[in-house]
Amino acid sequence: MNRHLGKNKRYSLSFWNRIKFKLLFFGITMSILPIAIVGGYNIQTSKNTLEEGVKEKQLYIVQRAATEVDHLLSTIDSKMQLTIDANDVITNNSQAKQRWEQSLYGFLKQDPEIENAFLLDQQGQVITGVSRWMSKDKLQQMANSLHELVLQNTTNKQDWMSSVQFKADGTPSIRMVRTVYSPEDHSYQGHFVVDVNLKGTFQNISAIHSGKNGYIYLIDDKSRLIAHTDFGQVILGKNVIQAPELQKMIDHKGRMSEPTQYRSYTGEKVIGAYAPIASANWGVIIEQPIAQAFASIQFLIQRLLIMMGLVSGIVVLLSVVFGIWFTKPIELMEKAVQKVTKGKLDAKINYQSKDEFGQLAAAFNHMTDELQLKTDHLAREKEHLDTIVNGSGSGFALIHDDYSVEWMNDRLRQWLADDRQQFSCYSLLGRLSEPCQNCPITLKDPMQCQNEIVTTVQNNGQKKMYSHRMYPLEKVREGDPKYLVVVEDVTEQRQLEEMVIQADKLSALGILASGFAHEVNNPLASISAYAEDLKERIKEEPIEELVQAGEIDRYLDIIRNNVDRCKGITGSLLNFTRKTSFVTQDIDLSKLIEDSLILMQHVLKKKQIQIDKLFQTDLPLVHGDSLQIQQVLINIIQNAIDAMDEGGQLTLSTHKSLNQVEIQIQDNGQGMTSDQLQKVFDPFYTTKPVGKGTGLGLYISYQIMKKMNGDIQIESQQGKGTVVRIIFPTA
């Protein structure tokens, strides 16, 4: 019973299981997580946007540079064609030569990039030439060298353009050659040659802003460097096409490539773009180191991260402050609850607020006040209960469903003289090695729980009898005792019952005495008559003749039979009146009824009662005390005889139904009223005249049957007789 009492267990929680931690974790997580998600999304979006901006800028710059070079070359080529179309065929005629020379000077004036212009005939001889900077002598020298160069590159009479040449001062230039045909018959006439200075164009391209540490360079059709923001790279003749990604972009000639990240010839990781110059089969490339190209992105990310950190720090600080403020009353309540679990019911929560925590604290304080009052009340009730339990004269025990005894009061412990801590109820109450027969715990039948079970215990050589009833406990927790056993010392009660039963037997014996004398006198008279007759015949007749005739044996057999009859009558009577303890055995009810009728034979004959016996042949045995059952039968048969007039009819029948055997005794006597029927089992109640009955017969019979788990049922109608059913459980 004390299993759960007196054990004040302190419930300690790990930090991560506390509400404070969970609240802080939730607050911090829900504060940082949205910021992290939104910030991460914004960073990624901004990064993608800026990266696209960087790429678009590079595409714009490289396309602009390529367009500028392509526009220069295309414009010069178009003007050359216009100049050819505006003049006559190429001849040595002075007028034609003069017109061509004027056209060439005009050509120089239109394009500052043109340094020299020459007109060659079919044999490659210079017809005329003009120069922006050269004297006539130097111009003539150049014209002579131009003869062989033109003949080598115009064998197929097609337009061509030389590779970029660098002068001594590093000025880049190219030579463009256009074939001249006759406007009339389209016959081959010669070539129109111009020298183009690319310095200004390359300077314009190099001046294009390509971002911090970015640079632009041009390559020719053989991927040689012809222009660079850092002109020193051109002078050194750097091999700028080293990265496979860059080479792949160049291979797709005629198409602008998407900016790509790769490792440049400088060894740096760069983002670069390529644009072709279609008119010259050249290409423009822009490169910028990744660190500088995406510096704005990194700066933005850093700013955003710093902002997110500041916001998160502020939110975390607010979450911590709010969490501590929010959990403070909870911690106060926890401490108060722990004090209550230790039995300190005067614990209070000193927290006042108008919110739910304030109401909860007030409710807790009110609850502890109520608990204190109820605890004091329970303590008083327990004291009263202990006084009642220990002073009631009964023993009490709490039993588990595994038959183990959890607790018993001092009275029961004193009776049983057993101080063991672990024992079973059947070893304690019945000194048995297994549960009692029909034990309510074994049967799991609530209807059987209150049935009385009587056990006999030998204590210090004294025989003690205890009755115990078991009551199921309804509101129990797992592991708690489930049954209450109430034990009573019924030793004196059973002794008194035995005395009453014996007195009832003696009372019945008084009724049977006259019948017993009559039943014994009849065989004794026969014995006396046959003995007297045999004595006279022995005197008158020879013994040998009587022996030979068998007369002596016949007389002796008659005498012996009558002696046996007397012996049976006296034995039955002695057996009935014998005082014995309750002994159970298997009983044949049909035989027991016959033995009872023998004892009642004289009374039945005296009132000329007709007996009808309807016994079932395959009647099973029952378990009980045969002498006490016989006492029940005699009491009921005697009541039936007293209720009938002379010549009445008594019917005795037996039959089996389900798990029980029933004896039915029916008479056609005067019967009873319903009021009388309700009192028949009350002690000292009788309907017989004064002096003829004690009123204990049916009461004792009913107690005997209940002790054997049987029953007696009576049906009666006044003027129609009575039916008594004696019910036994089968063995």
C-alpha positions in Angstrom: 0.0 0.0 0.0 3.0 2.2 0.6 4.4 1.6 -2.8 3.6 5.1 -4.1 3.7 6.9 -0.8 6.6 8.8 0.7 8.6 8.9 -2.5 9.2 12.5 -3.5 10.9 12.1 -6.8 12.6 15.2 -8.2 12.0 15.6 -11.8 15.1 17.3 -13.4 14.9 18.4 -17.0 17.8 18.7 -19.4 18.3 22.2 -20.7 17.1 21.3 -24.2 13.9 19.9 -22.8 12.9 23.1 -21.0 10.3 25.4 -22.3 12.8 28.3 -22.1 15.1 26.5 -24.6 12.3 25.5 -26.8 10.9 29.0 -26.8 14.3 30.6 -27.5 15.0 28.0 -30.2 11.6 28.6 -31.8 11.9 32.4 -31.5 15.5 32.5 -32.9 14.7 30.0 -35.6 11.6 31.8 -36.7 13.4 35.1 -36.6 16.6 34.0 -38.5 15.0 31.5 -40.8 12.7 34.0 -42.7 15.6 36.5 -42.8 17.9 33.8 -44.1 15.4 32.6 -46.7 14.5 36.1 -47.9 18.1 37.3 -47.7 19.4 34.3 -49.5 16.7 34.7 -52.2 17.5 38.4 -52.6 21.3 37.7 -52.6 20.8 35.0 -55.2 18.5 37.2 -57.3 20.8 40.2 -57.0 23.8 38.0 -57.9 22.1 36.6 -60.9 20.9 40.1 -62.0 24.4 41.6 -61.5 26.0 38.6 -63.3 23.6 39.1 -66.2 24.5 42.8 -66.1 28.2 42.1 -66.3 27.7 39.7 -69.1 25.5 42.1 -71.0 28.1 44.8 -70.5 30.8 42.7 -71.9 28.7 41.7 -74.8 28.0 45.3 -75.5 31.6 46.3 -75.3 33.0 43.5 -77.4 30.2 44.0 -80.0 30.9 47.8 -80.0 34.6 47.2 -80.6 34.0 44.7 -83.3 31.4 46.9 -85.0 33.8 49.9 -84.9 36.6 48.0 -86.7 34.2 46.3 -89.1 32.6 49.7 -89.8 36.1 51.2 -90.6 37.1 48.5 -93.0 33.7 48.2 -94.6 33.6 52.0 -95.1 37.0 52.1 -96.7 36.1 49.2 -98.9 32.9 50.9 -100.0 34.8 54.2 -100.7 37.4 52.4 -102.8 34.6 50.9 -104.9 33.0 54.3 -105.3 36.4 55.8 -106.4 36.8 53.0 -109.0 33.3 53.5 -110.3 33.9 57.3 -110.6 36.9 57.0 -112.9 37.7 55.6 -116.3 39.6 52.5 -117.1 43.2 52.3 -116.1 45.5 53.7 -118.9 48.7 55.6 -119.2 46.8 58.5 -120.8 47.8 61.7 -119.0 44.2 62.9 -118.6 43.1 59.6 -117.2 46.1 59.5 -114.9 45.4 63.0 -113.8 41.8 62.2 -113.0 42.8 59.2 -111.0 45.4 61.2 -109.1 42.8 63.8 -108.2 40.4 61.0 -107.0 43.2 59.5 -104.9 43.9 62.9 -103.2 40.2 63.3 -102.5 40.1 59.8 -101.1 42.9 60.7 -98.6 41.0 63.8 -97.5 37.8 61.8 -96.8 39.5 59.2 -94.5 42.2 60.3 -92.1 43.1 56.6 -91.6 44.3 56.3 -95.3 48.0 57.0 -95.5 48.8 55.9 -99.1 46.8 55.1 -102.2 48.1 53.5 -105.4 46.7 52.6 -108.8 48.3 49.6 -110.6 47.8 48.3 -114.1 47.4 44.8 -115.2 51.2 44.1 -115.1 51.4 45.4 -111.5 53.0 48.6 -112.5 52.1 51.7 -110.5 50.2 54.2 -112.7 49.9 56.8 -110.0 50.1 57.1 -106.2 49.6 59.6 -103.5 50.7 59.7 -99.8 49.7 61.7 -96.8 53.1 61.9 -95.2 55.7 60.6 -97.8 57.8 62.6 -100.3 57.7 61.6 -104.0 61.0 59.8 -103.7 59.9 57.6 -100.9 56.6 57.1 -102.5 58.3 55.9 -105.6 60.4 53.5 -103.6 57.2 52.1 -102.0 55.6 51.8 -105.5 58.5 49.7 -106.7 58.3 47.3 -103.7 54.5 47.2 -104.2 54.9 45.7 -107.7 56.1 42.3 -106.5 53.8 42.1 -103.5 50.7 42.8 -105.5 51.6 40.3 -108.2 52.1 37.5 -105.5 48.7 38.0 -103.9 46.5 38.8 -106.9 47.2 36.0 -109.2 43.6 35.0 -109.1 42.6 38.7 -109.7 40.6 38.9 -106.4 40.4 41.5 -103.6 42.5 40.9 -100.6 43.8 42.4 -97.4 47.1 42.0 -95.9 47.8 41.0 -92.3 48.5 43.8 -89.7 51.9 45.2 -90.1 53.7 47.3 -87.4 55.9 50.2 -88.4 59.1 51.0 -86.6 57.2 53.3 -84.2 54.7 50.5 -83.5 51.9 51.9 -85.6 49.6 49.1 -86.9 48.5 49.2 -90.5 47.0 47.1 -93.2 47.0 47.1 -97.0 43.7 46.7 -98.8 43.7 45.7 -102.4 40.6 45.9 -104.7 40.5 44.6 -108.3 39.5 47.1 -111.0 37.3 45.9 -113.9 36.2 47.8 -116.9 32.7 49.2 -116.5 31.9 48.3 -120.1 33.0 44.7 -120.6 34.1 43.9 -117.0 37.5 43.0 -118.2 40.4 43.0 -115.7 42.1 46.5 -115.6 44.4 46.4 -112.5 44.3 47.1 -108.8 43.4 49.9 -106.4 45.7 49.7 -103.3 45.5 51.7 -100.1 47.4 51.6 -96.8 45.2 52.0 -93.7 46.6 53.3 -90.4 44.7 51.4 -87.6 46.3 53.3 -84.7 43.4 55.6 -84.1 40.9 52.9 -84.4 42.8 50.6 -82.0 43.3 53.5 -79.6 39.5 54.1 -79.6 38.9 50.5 -78.9 41.4 50.4 -76.1 39.9 53.5 -74.7 36.5 51.7 -74.3 35.9 51.2 -70.5 36.0 47.5 -69.9 35.7 47.6 -66.1 38.2 47.5 -63.4 41.4 45.7 -64.5 39.5 44.7 -67.7 41.1 44.8 -71.1 40.2 44.4 -74.8 42.4 42.9 -77.5 42.1 42.0 -81.2 43.3 38.9 -82.9 43.7 38.3 -86.6 42.7 35.3 -88.6 45.7 33.3 -87.3 44.8 34.2 -83.7 47.8 36.5 -83.4 47.5 39.5 -81.1 47.2 42.7 -83.2 45.8 45.1 -80.6 45.6 45.2 -76.8 44.6 47.7 -74.2 48.2 47.2 -72.9 50.1 47.7 -76.2 53.1 46.1 -74.5 51.4 42.8 -74.9 51.4 43.3 -78.7 55.0 44.2 -78.8 55.9 41.1 -76.7 53.8 39.0 -79.1 51.9 37.3 -76.3 50.0 34.1 -77.1 46.7 35.1 -75.7 44.7 32.1 -76.9 45.5 29.4 -74.3 42.2 28.6 -72.6 40.2 25.8 -74.3 37.0 27.8 -73.6 38.3 30.8 -75.5 39.5 28.6 -78.3 36.0 27.1 -78.5 34.5 30.6 -78.8 36.9 31.6 -81.6 36.2 28.4 -83.5 32.6 29.5 -83.8 33.5 32.2 -86.3 30.8 34.5 -87.5 28.9 34.2 -84.2 29.1 36.2 -81.0 29.7 34.0 -78.0 28.1 34.1 -74.5 30.5 35.4 -71.8 32.3 32.5 -70.2 34.5 32.0 -67.2 38.0 30.6 -67.9 41.6 31.0 -67.0 43.3 33.6 -69.1 46.8 33.6 -70.5 47.7 35.8 -67.5 46.9 32.9 -65.2 43.9 34.8 -63.7 40.3 33.5 -63.6 38.4 35.8 -65.9 35.1 36.2 -67.5 35.5 36.8 -71.3 33.4 37.4 -74.4 34.3 37.1 -78.1 32.9 38.9 -81.1 34.0 38.3 -84.7 34.9 41.0 -87.2 33.4 39.6 -90.4 35.0 41.9 -92.9 38.5 41.0 -91.9 38.1 37.6 -90.3 39.4 39.0 -87.1 38.0 38.8 -83.6 37.6 41.1 -80.6 38.0 39.7 -77.1 37.2 41.3 -73.7 38.4 39.9 -70.5 38.0 40.9 -66.9 39.2 39.2 -63.7 36.4 37.4 -61.8 37.2 39.2 -58.6 36.9 42.6 -60.2 34.0 41.7 -62.5 31.9 40.4 -59.6 33.3 42.8 -57.0 30.0 44.7 -56.9 28.2 41.4 -56.3 30.5 40.5 -53.4 30.1 43.9 -52.0 26.3 43.6 -52.2 26.5 40.2 -50.6 28.7 41.5 -47.8 26.3 44.4 -47.2 23.3 42.1 -47.2 25.0 39.6 -44.9 26.0 42.4 -42.5 22.4 43.7 -42.6 21.0 40.3 -42.1 23.5 39.8 -39.2 22.5 43.0 -37.6 18.8 42.3 -38.0 19.2 38.7 -36.8 21.2 39.9 -33.8 18.5 42.4 -32.9 15.8 39.7 -33.3 17.8 37.1 -31.4 18.4 39.6 -28.6 14.7 40.5 -28.5 13.8 36.7 -28.6 16.1 36.0 -25.7 14.8 38.9 -23.6 11.2 38.0 -24.5 11.9 34.3 -23.8 13.4 35.0 -20.4 10.5 37.3 -19.6 7.9 34.8 -20.9 9.4 31.8 -19.1 10.1 33.4 -15.8 6.6 32.7 -14.4 6.8 29.2 -15.8 10.1 28.6 -13.8 8.4 30.0 -10.7 5.5 27.6 -11.2 8.0 24.7 -11.7 9.8 25.5 -8.5 6.5 25.7 -6.6 5.3 22.4 -8.1 8.5 20.7 -7.1 7.9 22.0 -3.5 4.4 20.6 -3.6 5.7 17.2 -4.8 7.9 17.2 -1.7 4.9 17.7 0.4 5.3 21.4 1.0 1.7 22.3 0.4 2.2 25.9 1.7 4.2 26.7 -1.5 3.1 29.8 -3.3 3.9 31.5 -6.6 4.8 35.1 -6.0 3.8 36.4 -9.4 1.2 39.1 -10.1 0.0 40.0 -13.5 -3.2 40.6 -15.4 -2.4 38.0 -18.1 -3.0 34.3 -18.1 0.1 33.6 -16.1 -1.2 35.8 -13.3 -4.5 33.9 -13.4 -2.7 30.6 -13.4 -0.5 31.6 -10.4 -3.6 32.7 -8.5 -5.3 29.4 -9.4 -2.2 27.5 -8.3 -2.1 29.3 -5.0 -5.8 28.6 -4.4 -5.2 24.9 -5.4 -2.4 24.5 -2.8 -4.7 26.1 -0.2 -7.4 23.6 -1.1 -4.8 20.7 -1.2 -3.7 21.7 2.3 -7.2 21.6 3.6 -8.0 18.4 1.9 -4.7 16.8 3.0 -5.5 17.8 6.6 -9.0 16.4 6.1 -7.6 13.2 4.6 -5.1 12.8 7.5 -8.0 13.0 9.9 -10.0 10.6 7.9 -7.0 8.2 7.7 -6.7 8.4 11.4 -10.3 7.6 11.8 -10.1 4.8 9.2 -7.0 3.3 10.9 -8.9 3.3 14.2 -11.8 1.6 12.5 -9.7 -0.9 10.6 -7.6 -1.8 13.5 -10.4 -1.8 16.0 -13.1 -3.5 14.0 -12.0 -6.9 14.9 -11.6 -7.9 11.2 -8.5 -8.4 9.2 -8.0 -6.5 5.9 -5.5 -7.2 3.1 -4.9 -5.7 -0.4 -4.2 -8.3 -3.1 -2.7 -8.0 -6.6 -4.0 -10.0 -9.5 -1.0 -12.3 -9.2 -2.2 -13.3 -5.7 0.6 -11.4 -3.9 -0.3 -9.5 -0.7 0.5 -5.8 -0.8 -0.6 -4.8 2.7 -2.5 -6.2 5.7 -3.6 -4.6 8.9 -2.2 -5.3 12.4 -5.2 -7.5 13.3 -4.6 -9.9 10.4 -0.9 -9.9 10.9 -1.5 -10.8 14.6 -3.9 -13.6 13.7 -1.7 -15.2 11.1 1.6 -14.6 12.9 3.4 -14.1 9.6 5.8 -11.2 9.1 7.0 -12.1 5.6 7.3 -9.3 3.1 6.5 -11.3 -0.1 3.9 -14.0 0.0 0.7 -15.0 -1.7 -2.8 -14.8 -0.3 -3.5 -18.5 -0.6 -0.3 -19.5 1.2 -1.2 -17.0 3.9 -4.9 -17.6 4.4 -5.2 -21.2 3.5 -1.6 -22.5 3.9 -2.0 -23.8 0.4 0.5 -24.3 -2.5 -1.9 -23.1 -5.1 -4.9 -20.8 -5.3 -8.2 -21.7 -3.6 -10.8 -23.5 -5.6 -13.3 -21.1 -7.1 -10.9 -18.2 -6.3 -12.4 -14.9 -7.7 -9.0 -13.9 -9.0 -8.6 -17.1 -11.0 -12.2 -17.1 -12.3 -12.1 -13.3 -13.2 -15.8 -13.3 -12.3 -16.9 -10.2 -10.3 -20.1 -12.1 -9.2 -17.9 -14.6 -7.3 -15.8 -11.9 -5.6 -18.1 -11.5 -2.5 -18.6 -15.3 -1.9 -17.5 -16.3 1.5 -14.5 -18.7 1.6 -13.6 -20.4 4.9 -10.2 -21.7 5.6 -8.8 -23.5 8.6 -5.4 -22.5 10.0 -3.4 -24.2 12.7 -1.7 -21.6 14.9 0.4 -22.8 17.8 -1.6 -26.1 18.0 -4.9 -24.3 18.0 -7.4 -24.8 15.2 -8.7 -21.5 13.9 -11.3 -20.9 11.2 -11.3 -17.7 9.1 -13.8 -16.6 6.6 -12.7 -14.2 3.9 -14.6 -12.3 1.3 -12.9 -10.6 -1.7 -14.1 -7.3 -3.1 -12.8 -5.9 -6.4 -11.4 -2.4 -6.4 -12.6 -0.4 -9.4 -10.5 2.8 -9.6 -6.9 1.5 -9.5 -3.8 2.3 -11.4 -1.5 -0.1 -13.2 0.5 -2.0 -10.6 -1.8 -1.2 -7.7 -3.6 -3.9 -5.7 -7.0 -4.8 -7.3 -8.7 -6.6 -4.6 -9.7 -6.0 -0.9 -9.9 -9.1 1.3 -11.9 -8.9 4.5 -11.0 -11.7 6.9 -13.0 -12.6 10.0 -12.3 -15.1 12.8 -15.3 -17.4 12.6 -14.0 -20.0 15.0 -16.5 -19.3 17.7 -19.3 -18.7 15.2 -18.6 -22.1 13.6 -18.5 -23.8 16.9 -21.9 -22.3 17.8 -23.2 -23.3 14.4 -22.0 -26.9 15.0 -23.7 -26.8 18.4 -26.9 -25.5 16.8 -26.7 -28.2 14.1 -26.1 -30.8 16.8 -29.0 -29.5 18.8 -31.2 -29.6 15.7 -30.1 -33.2 15.2 -31.1 -34.0 18.8 -34.4 -32.2 18.3 -35.0 -34.4 15.2 -33.8 -37.4 17.3 -36.6 -36.8 19.8 -39.1 -36.9 16.9 -37.5 -40.1 15.6 -37.2 -41.8 19.0 -40.7 -43.3 19.0 -40.2 -44.6 15.4 -36.8 -45.9 16.3 -38.2 -47.9 19.3 -41.0 -49.3 17.1 -38.6 -50.2 14.3 -36.2 -51.9 16.6 -39.0 -53.7 18.6 -40.3 -55.5 15.5 -37.1 -57.4 14.7 -36.4 -57.9 18.4 -39.9 -59.5 18.8 -39.2 -61.8 15.8 -35.8 -62.7 17.3 -37.5 -63.5 20.6 -40.3 -65.6 19.0 -37.9 -67.6 16.8 -35.5 -68.2 19.6 -38.3 -69.4 22.0 -39.7 -71.7 19.3 -36.3 -73.1 18.4 -35.6 -73.8 22.1 -38.9 -75.8 22.5 -38.4 -77.8 19.3 -34.8 -78.7 20.5 -36.4 -80.1 23.7 -39.1 -82.0 21.9 -37.2 -83.2 18.7 -33.9 -84.7 18.3 -31.2 -82.2 17.3 -29.8 -84.5 14.6 -33.2 -84.5 12.8 -33.5 -80.7 13.1 -30.0 -80.3 11.7 -30.6 -82.7 8.9 -33.9 -81.1 8.1 -32.2 -77.6 8.0 -34.6 -76.2 10.6 -31.8 -74.9 12.8 -30.1 -73.1 10.0 -33.4 -71.6 8.9 -34.1 -70.3 12.4 -30.6 -68.9 12.8 -30.8 -67.1 9.4 -34.1 -65.5 10.5 -32.5 -64.4 13.8 -29.4 -63.1 12.0 -31.4 -61.1 9.5 -33.4 -59.4 12.2 -30.2 -58.7 14.1 -28.7 -57.1 10.9 -31.9 -55.1 10.6 -31.6 -53.7 14.1 -27.9 -53.0 13.5 -28.7 -51.0 10.4 -31.4 -49.0 12.2 -29.2 -48.2 15.2 -26.2 -47.5 12.9 -28.2 -45.0 10.8 -29.5 -43.3 14.0 -26.0 -43.2 15.6 -24.5 -41.9 12.4 -27.1 -39.2 12.1 -26.7 -38.0 15.7 -22.9 -38.2 15.6 -21.1 -34.9 16.1 -18.4 -34.6 13.5 -16.5 -31.8 11.8 -17.3 -30.7 8.2 -15.8 -33.3 5.9 -16.4 -33.2 2.1 -16.6 -36.2 -0.1 -18.2 -37.4 -3.3 -21.9 -38.4 -2.5 -24.4 -40.5 -4.3 -27.6 -38.5 -3.6 -30.0 -41.4 -4.5 -28.5 -43.6 -1.8 -28.4 -40.7 0.7 -32.1 -40.1 0.1 -32.8 -43.9 0.7 -30.8 -43.8 4.0 -32.8 -40.7 5.1 -36.1 -42.4 4.3 -35.1 -45.4 6.5 -34.8 -43.0 9.5 -38.2 -41.5 8.7 -39.9 -44.8 7.9 -41.9 -45.1 11.1 -43.1 -41.5 11.0 -44.1 -42.0 7.3 -46.0 -45.2 8.1 -47.6 -43.7 11.2 -49.3 -40.9 9.0 -49.7 -43.3 6.1 -47.7 -41.1 3.8 -47.4 -42.4 0.3 -43.9 -42.1 -1.1 -43.2 -41.6 -4.8 -39.5 -41.8 -5.9 -38.4 -40.5 -9.3 -34.7 -40.8 -9.4 -32.6 -40.2 -12.5 -30.4 -43.2 -13.2 -27.3 -41.5 -14.4 -27.2 -38.8 -11.7 -23.6 -37.5 -11.2 -21.9 -37.4 -7.8 -21.9 -34.2 -5.8 -19.3 -32.8 -3.4 -20.2 -32.1 0.2 -20.7 -33.4 3.8 -23.1 -36.5 3.6 -24.1 -36.2 7.3 -25.1 -32.5 7.0 -26.9 -33.1 3.7 -28.8 -35.9 5.4 -29.7 -33.5 8.1 -31.1 -31.1 5.5 -33.1 -33.9 3.9 -34.6 -35.0 7.3 -35.5 -31.5 8.2 -37.3 -30.9 4.9 -39.0 -34.3 4.9 -40.1 -33.8 8.5 -41.6 -30.3 7.6 -43.4 -31.9 4.7 -44.8 -34.7 7.0 -46.0 -32.1 9.5 -47.7 -30.1 6.8 -49.7 -33.0 5.4 -52.7 -34.8 6.8 -52.8 -38.6 7.1 -52.7 -40.3 3.7 -50.7 -37.5 2.2 -48.5 -37.9 -0.9 -44.7 -37.1 -0.8 -42.8 -37.0 -4.1 -39.0 -37.2 -4.1 -37.2 -36.7 -7.5 -33.7 -36.0 -8.7 -32.5 -34.7 -12.0 -29.5 -32.9 -13.6 -29.5 -29.5 -15.4 -26.5 -27.8 -16.7 -23.7 -27.9 -14.0 -26.0 -28.7 -11.1 -28.0 -31.5 -9.5 -31.3 -30.9 -8.0 -33.4 -32.8 -5.4 -37.1 -31.9 -5.5 -39.3 -32.7 -2.5 -43.0 -32.0 -3.1 -45.9 -32.5 -0.7 -49.6 -31.9 -1.0 -49.9 -30.3 2.4 -51.5 -27.0 3.6 -48.8 -24.8 1.9 -47.8 -21.3 3.0 -48.8 -17.7 2.4 -46.4 -15.3 0.6 -45.7 -13.5 3.9 -44.8 -16.8 5.5 -42.7 -17.8 2.5 -40.5 -14.7 2.9 -39.6 -15.6 6.5 -39.0 -19.4 6.2 -35.2 -19.0 6.4 -35.2 -16.7 9.4 -33.9 -18.3 12.6 -36.6 -19.2 15.2 -39.4 -18.6 12.7 -41.9 -21.5 12.6 -45.5 -22.0 11.4 -45.9 -25.1 13.7 -47.8 -25.1 17.0 -45.9 -24.1 20.1 -43.7 -27.0 21.4 -43.6 -28.8 18.0 -40.8 -26.8 16.3 -37.8 -24.7 17.1 -37.7 -22.6 13.9 -34.1 -23.5 13.2 -34.6 -26.4 10.8 -34.7 -24.5 7.5 -32.3 -21.8 8.7 -29.7 -24.4 9.5 -30.4 -26.3 6.3 -30.0 -23.1 4.3 -26.7 -22.3 6.0 -25.4 -25.9 5.3 -26.3 -25.6 1.6 -24.6 -22.2 1.3 -21.5 -23.6 2.9 -21.4 -26.2 0.1 -22.0 -23.5 -2.6 -25.5 -24.9 -3.0 -29.0 -23.4 -2.6 -32.5 -24.1 -1.3 -35.5 -22.7 -3.2 -39.1 -23.0 -2.0 -42.3 -22.5 -3.9 -45.6 -22.8 -2.0 -49.3 -21.9 -2.3 -51.6 -22.0 0.6 -53.9 -25.0 0.3 -51.9 -26.6 -2.6 -48.7 -27.8 -1.0 -45.0 -26.9 -1.2 -42.1 -27.7 -3.5 -38.6 -27.5 -2.1 -35.6 -27.6 -4.5 -32.3 -28.5 -3.0 -29.6 -27.5 -5.6 -26.0 -28.9 -5.6 -23.1 -28.0 -7.9 -21.7 -31.1 -9.6 -18.4 -32.5 -8.2 
